[in-house]
Amino acid sequence: MADPVKTQSKTAIWNDPTFRSIAFQVIAGVAIVWTFWALFDNTMTNMERRGITTGFAFLNETSGFGILMSLIEYDETHTYGRTFLVGLLNTLLISVLGIFAATILGFILGVARLSRNWLISKIAAVYVEILRNIPLLLQIFFWYIAVLQTLPHPRKSFNFADSFFLNARGFYVPGPVPESGFNIVLVLFFTAIIATVFIARWARKRQDLTGQQFPVFLTGFGLIIGVPVVIFFILGAPMSFDYPALKGFNFQGGITVIPELIALWLALSMYTAAFIGEIVRAGIQGVSHGQTEAAHALGIRHNPTLRLVIVPQAMRIIIPPLTSQYLNLAKNSSLATAIGYPDLVGVFMGTTLNQTGQALEIVAMTMAVYLVMSLLISAFMNWFNNRMALVER
Amino acid sequence: MRDFKALPDLAPPLVARGVIGWARENLFSTPLNSVMSLIVIYILYLTLVPIIDWVFVSSVFLGDDKTACEGITGACWAFIGNRLPIFAYGSYPAAEYWRLETCFVLLLFSFGPQFFEKFPYKLPLGIFSLTLFPVICYFLIAGGYFGLEHVETEKWGGLALTLMIAYVGIVAALPFGVVLALGRRSDMPVIRTFCIAFIELWRGVPLISVLFMSSVMLPLFLPDGMNFDKLLRALIGITMFQSAYMAEVIRGGLQAIPRGQYEAAKALGLSYWKSMSLIILPQALKLVIPGIVNTFIALFKDTTLVLIIGLLDILATVQAAITDPAWGAVATEGYVFAAACFWVFCFGMSRYSIKLEQKLHTGHKR
């Protein structure tokens, strides 16, 4: 009789899962490292041949080109580093404006699609189906070239109450000029925001302990908006306005909103709103009808049911895809380049790259900005998900 | 004894049936609803009437030059008709249009049947459209072989180029996406880390910066003397970018498959690739069809970005045509036409995905 130990077949080494896994990884690792090294080596030789010096020293050189719109002081004598900052701020500006408008419009659309009024729900549906199936770039071009550039010349501009003017060169609005004492209003405003946060925390704790509710929204609204407004008028309205006025061929004074910004803002927010509308609709529909019925059975009226039962649960479904739409909007704002709005990609990856030839550094910096932005937003999303996730037994 | 005889049913009151009943139910159910309906009807009247007038009534459909559209208040569709060959084929030599047309017809024949429930040879046609078709089209369009005149990629353009980029992107991004998604869920740390880094890097940056990178940086990355065509560089950029999105969609499907399926496949003694291709992926892909088609739609819309790096897709040809002084102010007509082209394809894809989803919705139905 054979020894049982000897008949037991031994796995061949190439069939052993552990060995195979390690072998695969070693091969893959070597391939990846080799590829990157080859790319790096090629890049270095290519750059040397073209006489491009690597490094970030170019950021301190004078840029020598002007930028159409800047939130901070900027002209040709500033450095490339400043250019980067101007582009970044412009990108952030259009992102914030776009997110603000798209959220409002999107929520209106989402609620409208669920309206019991047939006309309203159908109009919302048609809006969504049309807008989200047309490329964003085309919409930006449409607003910029087909709408805004066909507006009249400054002399014939649309006049709203002699203080707002719309023409082919842009939208002119009165600029606020704060006078002495306005700082007090600002300080009050920010103090009120902080106070509201603390009141909200206290109210939540009290409700958890005693069940008593506190009108946080009304109090916060009164503190943040009401008090500063009242103080503003008590102080004798310490603010004047700088009105735009037609001088020569163009308007002077006030704030100019360049047409590129208007076109981009309209296109971005209308396009993203179509997606947000669908998210909101799905979120509200995702709360089961049993929740409404249960709330009604407990004797909660219609409005508190909506506010305390439906909306919080719908928000749990809505917010994760909503944040990814915000991220999309921020990334899509880079299409600004196509119509000449001076955003990060336009002034930095475009003009600066062409002038300095520092492709590697500039592409890396630009991509890093967007990567950091998306990592921050996804970190927020994870935090929010953990906070809001259903705690099940 | 009298027989009990029921009277015939009364018809429902006039206000509860027909158009009136429907309107009462859907438009005027409450006072607030009535007010809103009336306001909306008024706004629709104010906007739709001029639009219809602009599109159909006071527009010009036929004509060969600017004079046809002089003094009209409506749309100048004659412009679109006049420039249609350019919008469709770009600056491809007119004598060679038949090559692009052959490709369109082939596409229609291999893809069209997929929209019908019962059609003979659907599967072989589908496989043909994904494998042999792109190869045939490449040789047909680029030429240089079999006595066909060579046409440089700079001359490719219009709707043909848009469809080409979208097609290559779709055909290439799906398998790449599957591989990346599997890699992200792999047990091997080296491969998993690489896949996560790859996916997150591409998903974190805007496509336009990827295209800039592929047109500016790729020549730097490659050894001396080796250079790609501009179109090919754009295609590489788009494929990389979309395959990262595709990978995340497919990962969602892979995560939704219950563990039991993986374990059962293992228990049957199937190898990794066999269990993936026979058990897991068919189920996972079926689950995420809406997500996959959404990625396709996004890819199709994103093809317009290639105009920024100088390729002449349909939007770029429209841009060029409307700035041409030969036709006056026709910007709106041009954009409406381009938008309609994109809309037809994107809306068609989304409807097709809904149909496919319903058809394949078998296992999880209750």
HADDOCK unambig.tbl for C-alpha pairs under 7 A between the chains (distance, minus, plus):
assign (segid A and resid 21 and name CA) (segid B and resid 188 and name CA) 6.65 0.50 0.50
assign (segid A and resid 25 and name CA) (segid B and resid 188 and name CA) 6.79 0.50 0.50
assign (segid A and resid 25 and name CA) (segid B and resid 190 and name CA) 5.93 0.50 0.50
assign (segid A and resid 25 and name CA) (segid B and resid 191 and name CA) 6.64 0.50 0.50
assign (segid A and resid 29 and name CA) (segid B and resid 190 and name CA) 6.67 0.50 0.50
assign (segid A and resid 39 and name CA) (segid B and resid 221 and name CA) 5.04 0.50 0.50
assign (segid A and resid 39 and name CA) (segid B and resid 222 and name CA) 6.72 0.50 0.50
assign (segid A and resid 40 and name CA) (segid B and resid 221 and name CA) 7.00 0.50 0.50
assign (segid A and resid 42 and name CA) (segid B and resid 220 and name CA) 6.81 0.50 0.50
assign (segid A and resid 42 and name CA) (segid B and resid 221 and name CA) 5.44 0.50 0.50
assign (segid A and resid 42 and name CA) (segid B and resid 222 and name CA) 5.91 0.50 0.50
assign (segid A and resid 42 and name CA) (segid B and resid 223 and name CA) 5.35 0.50 0.50
assign (segid A and resid 43 and name CA) (segid B and resid 220 and name CA) 4.96 0.50 0.50
assign (segid A and resid 43 and name CA) (segid B and resid 221 and name CA) 4.86 0.50 0.50
assign (segid A and resid 46 and name CA) (segid B and resid 220 and name CA) 5.83 0.50 0.50
assign (segid A and resid 116 and name CA) (segid B and resid 26 and name CA) 6.71 0.50 0.50
assign (segid A and resid 117 and name CA) (segid B and resid 26 and name CA) 5.43 0.50 0.50
assign (segid A and resid 117 and name CA) (segid B and resid 27 and name CA) 5.32 0.50 0.50
assign (segid A and resid 117 and name CA) (segid B and resid 33 and name CA) 6.43 0.50 0.50
assign (segid A and resid 118 and name CA) (segid B and resid 26 and name CA) 5.26 0.50 0.50
assign (segid A and resid 118 and name CA) (segid B and resid 27 and name CA) 6.11 0.50 0.50
assign (segid A and resid 119 and name CA) (segid B and resid 37 and name CA) 6.85 0.50 0.50
assign (segid A and resid 133 and name CA) (segid B and resid 343 and name CA) 5.17 0.50 0.50
assign (segid A and resid 133 and name CA) (segid B and resid 346 and name CA) 5.48 0.50 0.50
assign (segid A and resid 133 and name CA) (segid B and resid 347 and name CA) 6.27 0.50 0.50
assign (segid A and resid 134 and name CA) (segid B and resid 301 and name CA) 6.88 0.50 0.50
assign (segid A and resid 134 and name CA) (segid B and resid 339 and name CA) 5.75 0.50 0.50
assign (segid A and resid 134 and name CA) (segid B and resid 342 and name CA) 5.90 0.50 0.50
assign (segid A and resid 134 and name CA) (segid B and resid 343 and name CA) 5.54 0.50 0.50
assign (segid A and resid 135 and name CA) (segid B and resid 301 and name CA) 4.68 0.50 0.50
assign (segid A and resid 135 and name CA) (segid B and resid 302 and name CA) 6.84 0.50 0.50
assign (segid A and resid 137 and name CA) (segid B and resid 304 and name CA) 6.84 0.50 0.50
assign (segid A and resid 142 and name CA) (segid B and resid 335 and name CA) 6.28 0.50 0.50
assign (segid A and resid 146 and name CA) (segid B and resid 331 and name CA) 5.30 0.50 0.50
assign (segid A and resid 146 and name CA) (segid B and resid 332 and name CA) 5.29 0.50 0.50
assign (segid A and resid 331 and name CA) (segid B and resid 205 and name CA) 6.84 0.50 0.50
assign (segid A and resid 331 and name CA) (segid B and resid 206 and name CA) 4.93 0.50 0.50
assign (segid A and resid 332 and name CA) (segid B and resid 206 and name CA) 6.65 0.50 0.50
assign (segid A and resid 334 and name CA) (segid B and resid 208 and name CA) 6.99 0.50 0.50
assign (segid A and resid 338 and name CA) (segid B and resid 308 and name CA) 6.44 0.50 0.50
assign (segid A and resid 359 and name CA) (segid B and resid 217 and name CA) 6.65 0.50 0.50
assign (segid A and resid 363 and name CA) (segid B and resid 213 and name CA) 6.82 0.50 0.50
assign (segid A and resid 367 and name CA) (segid B and resid 205 and name CA) 5.83 0.50 0.50
assign (segid A and resid 370 and name CA) (segid B and resid 204 and name CA) 6.18 0.50 0.50
assign (segid A and resid 370 and name CA) (segid B and resid 205 and name CA) 5.38 0.50 0.50
assign (segid A and resid 371 and name CA) (segid B and resid 204 and name CA) 4.79 0.50 0.50
assign (segid A and resid 371 and name CA) (segid B and resid 205 and name CA) 5.97 0.50 0.50
assign (segid A and resid 374 and name CA) (segid B and resid 204 and name CA) 5.61 0.50 0.50
